[in-house]
Amino acid sequence: MTIYQMLARNARKFPACLAVTDDQQELNWQELARQVERTAAWLRQEQGVQAGDRVALVLPNSIAFIVGFFAIQRLDAIAVPINVRLTTPELEYILGDAEAKLVLTCSMTDSALKPLIEQGLAGLWLDDFSVMAGVSVGELDVPLAESDRPALLLYTSGTTGRPKGVLFQHTAIHAVATMIALEMAMTPHSKLLHLMPFTHSAPLNLFLMAGTLVGAAHVVAPTFTPDLLLSLVPKHQVTHFFGAPVAYLLTAQQPTVETADLSSVSHWIYGGAAMSTEQTQLVQKAFGSDQFYCVYGLTEAGPSGTLLLPHEHATKAGSVGQRAAFNTEVRLRTETGQEPATGEPGEVEISGEGMMQCYWNNPDATTAAFTADGWLKTGDVAIRDEDGFYWIKDRKKDIIISGGVNLYPREIEDALAAHPAVIEAAVIGVPHKEWGETVKAFVILRQPLAAPQQELSEFLQERLADYKLPRLYEVMDELPRNANGKVLKHQLG
């Protein structure tokens, strides 16, 4: 089944049931399908979008994003969701690498795009669908995609900091949507709250798609705040919420959490990082629930991987679970390809039906990502304890995970090195009570700066999205290195 076919089936099966609301407007499944058809016709007739074209979405979580995303699928084109917080140079690289035909955006998120649009990039605004009112849907004679066709191109950075496009077929998206719908007991009566951005794989591939697969209702908002979470859950009787651990930790600190009625939620789901026993207890008490699920996976895997169930948190909080999710297998392997002994480290490898097709235009990276027998290498080092639970210990790829978002040191280091006063920089993640990790930069200067943190932060703001900026700085005379000259980041802190 393709992504568009999920929607079309709901329009036939649940025509009058709520499909999506942004707390201002509501669309049932039939209305949503009609708007998608109209938008697809507009994209085809007015913009010439053809099968296989890449169409970017620089949009917040909204009805416009959902309509645009499904309209792209209706045309057998490839959706390219892009983080709305990226800067103009970051957008320029991704759009150029994807060879995007056009960009769908809105007045909330178009500021960094404007310079590119002025240079000739096609940009369309989805604030107001009234521009499509005259489009004839009856003229949309476009064959539906086959399930093995590419559907989605998600960009994620590698250790070098250069973003890589992860290409998925419809079959992979259907597989991981089925997985999370089954594991999280979703039904047509479920209501999913989406505050994490659809430009990331878990909110999009798992929760938007799983809810659509079963005909559940979607409640969307353009950003996360604790107040939104605490107000939208009782208002819409939300049953499922997915967020990074920081979303729960910040909400748990709000005085209003004690009086908010959160009883409708059957599944509190978190991912991007584990929560410690202390954090789990804090959040469970604040939310008045022990129904917390940890999901671990990798974008390139769908994402899919392992999960930690509610009853396992009492003794195993901080781990990522004991078993692989439905449709998925997980194993550990040493550098020599052997299974490590209990308590010994190995790299996490994943196999399943939700794997990426490839890295976009990058066959060498694609080959390197898989083992000889077809398992995806995550780059995460873990141990498995005597009870079979996986504990992530380190990351071979040097990724910093802050608030559930992957940050890549090399990209930040390169940006810092462009400052005329900086000789060299090294970036690491340091523990943060709420965000899991935060970015710290160690810099060697060729000339003193009066206020290094302020000056370097202002310099980076024009080159990097705000969530990538270091929050801590330390000026050093030299960086620790080994005999080969490699910086020893483990000696920094």
N, C-alpha and C positions, 0 to 999 in steps of 0.2 A: 504493500500500500504506500502511495506517495503522500507527501505532506498536504498537498491540495485535496487529495481524496478524503483525508480525515475531516476536513472542513465541509466538503460537499456532502459527505455522509451525515454529518450532524445536522445540516440544513434540511435534509430529508427526514431524519429520524427524530430530531428534537427541534422542529422549526420555531416554536414559540418560547423555548427555554432560554434563559439568560446565557449569553455567550461571553460578553465582556462589558465591564463598566469602568469608567475612569472617575467615578464619584460625581460626575456631572451629567454624563450621557450614558445610555444603556443601549446595547444592540442584542437582539436575540440571534440565534444561529442563522435563521433565514435572512435577516437583515444584514448580518455580517457577510454572508456569502454573496448577497446582491452587491454590497459595496465593494467587495473584492473583485467581482466580475466587472463592475464599472471601472474600477481603477486599472485592472488588467487591460481592458479595452482601450482606455486612455493611454496607457504606456505603450501599447502596440500601435495604435492609430496615430497618436500625436508625437510619440518619441521614437518609434521604430524599434522597440525592444524585441529581440528575436531569441529563439532557443539558444542557450549557452552563453548569452550575454551576461556580464557581471553588472549587477545593479547594487550600489552601496546604500546603506541606511545609516545616516547620522541623525538618529532620533532617540529621544528618551523613551522609557516605557510608556506606551500610550496606545489609544485605539489606532492612531495613524501608523505606528510601527507595525501593529498586527495586520492591519489592512494592507500596508505596503509589502510586508513579508509574504503574505499569502498570495498577493497579486503577482509577485515575482515568480512564485512557484507555479501559478496558473499558466504562465507563459513558458514554462520549462527553462527559465533563466536561472541564474545563480545569485542568491542573496549574499551580500557582503556587509554584515553588521559591523559598525566601527564605533569605538568608544567615543562618546560625545565630548569627553574632556581632553582629547588630544589637541596638540597645537598644529598650526598650519604646516610646518615641515613634516611632522609625523603623519598627518593626513595625506600630504602630497606623496610621500613614499608609498603608503599602502594603496592609494588609489592608482598610482602609476604601476605598481607591481601587479595589481589585479587587472589592470587595463579596463577599469570601470567605464561603462558606457555613460552612466549618469549617476547622480547622487540624489536620494530622497532625504530632505531635511525639513526643518521648521524654524520659526523665528526664535525659538528658545535655544537652538543649538547651531545656528548657522554662522556665528561670528568668525570662527577660525577658517571656515570654508570660503568666505567671501573673497579673499584675495585669489583663490584658485578659480572661483567662478568668474571673476573679472578677467582672468587670463584665458578663459575659453572653456573651462570644464562645465559640462551641462549640469545644472542643479534645479531640482523641482521641490517646491514647498508643499507639504501636506498638512498645513494648518487648517485649510478650508477645502472640503471636498466638493463645494458647490461648483468649482470650475469644471467638474466632470459631468455636470447635470445633463449636458447635451450630447454626451457620448452614447452611441448606439451599441448596447451590449449585444444585440442580435447579430452584429457584424463580426463578433469575436469568434472566428472559426479557426481555432488553434488546437492542434492535437495535444492531449494530455501527456505529461512526461511518463516514461517508463520508470519502474522502481529502481533500476540500476543506474539511472542518470545522476550526474552531480547536481546537488541542490544548494549547498551551503559552503561558503568560504569564510572561515573564522581566522583572524590574525592573532597570533601569539608570538612573543619574542623568544629567540633562542639565547644561549649564553653569550653570544657575541653582541646582542642587543639589536640585531637586524630582525624586524618582524618577519615571521614565516606564516604563509597562508596554509591553513589546514582544511583540506577539501573532503566533504562528506557526500555520500550518495543518500538517496531517500531511504534505502534499506537500512543503513546504519542508524539514521535518526529514528526510524520506526522501531528498531531493536531497543535502543536505550529508552525511548518513550514507554515502550511496553514494560521494560524492566522497572522503571520507577513507579509506573502506575500500579504494577503488581505488588512491589515491595512496600509501597505507601498506601495501599488499599484505597485507591481513588475510584470513585463511581460518578455517575451523572449527577448525583446530589452533592458532590464535593464543591467547595469554593476555594480557589487558590489565590492567595495574595502575592503579588509580584512587586517587590520593592528593590530587588537586586537587578542590575541592568541586563536586558536581553542581549547585549553585545558580548556577554560571557556565555560559555558553553552550558553550564548547569542551568541557569535560569531559562535559557532558550530551549536547548535540546531536551532537557529533562522535564522541566515543570510546565512551560508553555505547551510543549508538544504532548506531554502525557495527559495534561488536562484536556487538550483538544481531542486526543485519541479516545478518551472515555466520555466526552461530552460534558465535562465539568465547567463551571463558570469561572471566569478570570476577572479579578479585581486588580487594576493597574494604577500605578502612580509614578511620576517621573523621577523620583529620587527616594532615598530612605531617610527617614528621621524617626526617632523613638515616638514622637507624638503621633505621626501618621500610623505607625504600627498599632499603637494603643487605641487610636480612634477608629481605624478602618476594620479591625478585627471584630469588635462587637457590632458595629453598624451593619456589616455585611454578613455576619455570622460565618466568618472564615473558618475553614476546616484544616487547611494546609498552609504552612509558611516555610520558605527556605531563605536562609540568610547566612552570612559569614558570622563566625563567633562574635566579632565585635558588635554586630547588630544586636545580639542578645545581651551582651555585657553592658552596652550603653543604655539599652532600654531598662535593664534591671536596676540601674541607678536612678531612674526617674521616680520621684515621689508618687506620681499618678499611677504607677504600675500596681500599687497596692489596692486601688479601687477599681481598676479597669476589669471589665468582665471578659475574660479570655477563655471561658469555659467551652466555647464552640470548637476550639482547635483540638483536633485529635492527633495531629502530627506536627511537631516542631522539628524542623530538619536543618542541620547546619553542615557546612563543608568548607573546604579551602584551608582548614587547619583543625587540629583536634582541640578540645577543651580539657583542661586539667580537672582533677577531682574537685578541687576547691571552686573553680569556676563553674563546673557543672552544678554543684550544690547551691551556689549563689543564684544561678539562673533558675534552677528548678524551684527554689523557694520563692523567688520574685514572681515567677510566672504561675505559680500554684499548680505545677504539672510535672510529672515525671516522664512524659511521653516525648522524649528527645531522641533523635536519630542522627548519628554522624555518618556522612557519606564521603568516601574517599575515591578519587579517580583522577584521570588525566584528560585534558581536552582532546588529545589525539585518540583517546579510547572512547570518545563519545560525548560526555565522560561516563565511564563506568569503572567499577573496581570492587571495593569492599564496603561494608556498612556495619556500624556498631548499633545494636538494638537497645531500646529503653532499659530492659532489665539487666543489660550488661554494664551499664554505666556505673553501678554501685561499686564494682570491683575493678573495672577495666577502663574507666574514663581516662582519656589521654591516648588510648590506642585507636586504631581505625577499624577494629572489628576482627572477627574470627573467620568469616567466610566471604567468598565472592558473591556479588549480587547476581540476580537471575540473568541468564544469557552470558555469564562472564566467568572466567577462571583467573586465578591469581597464583603466582608462585614467586619464590626467592631464588636467585642464582648468584653464585660467586663469580669472580672475574674469570675463572676457568670453566664456568658453565655448570658447576655442580650445585646440588641443593645443600645449603649450609645446615649445620647442626642447630639444635634448639639454642637460642640465645646468641647465635653467631650472625654477623651481618651479611646481607646479600642485597642485590638490587631487585626491586619489585618489578615484575613483568606481568603483563595483562594480556589475555586473549579473549575474544568474544565477537559477537556479530555487530558491535557498534564501532569498530575500528575505522579510523580515517582511511580514505582511498589513497591519499598521498599528501605530501607537502607540495604546494602549488609551484610548478616550474622549478622544482628542486629535487631531482632524482637521487642525487648523492645523499642528501639529508634523509630522504625517505628510506633508502636502503640501510643507512646507519641506524635508523630508529627501530628496526625490527631484527629479531634473532633469525638464525638460519631456518628455524622451524616455525617462523611466523608470529612469534610473540612480540608485543610492543615493550620496548625498554623504557621505563619511566624516568630513570636517572635518580630515583629516590632509593636511599639505602635504609633498610629496615631490619629488625630482628623479629623472630616469632617465638613467643614465650612457651612455657611448658603446657599451657592450655590452648595453644594454637592461635593466639591473638597477635596481630601485626602491630608493631610500634615503629613509626617512622623516626629515624635517628638523624639523618643528614640528607643533603641533596647534592648529588654529583654535579648537577647543572648550575650550582651556585645561585639558585633563585632565592629571592627574599619574598616571603608571603606576608603581606601587611593588609589586614582587614579582609582576607580571603582573595586578594588580588596579587598576582605574580608580578614582581618587580625584578629588573635585570641589571645587576651592578655595572656591567660593561657599558651599557647605554648611558648610565649616569656618569660614569668615569670619563667617557669620551666627551660628554657635554661640559664637564668641569674642566677638562684639559684644554678646551677652547678658550678659556678665560686667559687673558694676557699675563695675569699674575701667577697662574698655576703652572707648576712644572709637572706635577704628577698627582694622581688621586687614586685612592682605593676606597671602595664602598662595600659595606657589609650590612647585614641585618642584626640588630640587637634586640633583646627581649623588650616587649612592651605589654603592660598589664592588660590593656583593652584591645590593641590591634594585633596581638600575637608577636609581630616584629615591627620595628620602624627602621628607617634608613639612617645610617651614620656614615659620614664621609671623612676620610683622613686625607689631608692635602699637604703637599710640599709647595711652598711659595717661593718665587724668585724675588719678590719684593713684599714688604709687609703691607697688610691691609688694616685700615683703622677699625673696621667692623667686619671681619671675615664672613660670619654667617649671614649678615644682612646683605652685603655686597654680592656674595656668591649666589644667594637665593634669588635676588633680583635678576642676576644674569641668567640663571637657569629658567626663570619663569617664562622667558620668551622662547625657550627651546624644548621644554619638557612639560607634560601635563602636571598639574599641581600635586597629584597623588604620588608622583615619582620623586618629588623634591626631598632631599635630605632634611631631617628635622634636627640632627645633631652634627656638629663639625668639630674636628680636632686638627690643629695645625701641628705638623711634625717636621723634624729635620731630615728624616729618612724613613723609608718603609722597610720592615723586616723582610729578608729574602733568604732563599736557600742557595745552595752552591750553584745552581743553574740560573739564578737570577729571578726566579719566580717569587712573587710576593706571597708571604706566608700570612694569609688572612686570618688564620686561626689564632695568631698572636696579637691580633688587633681586637679591641673591645671597648 
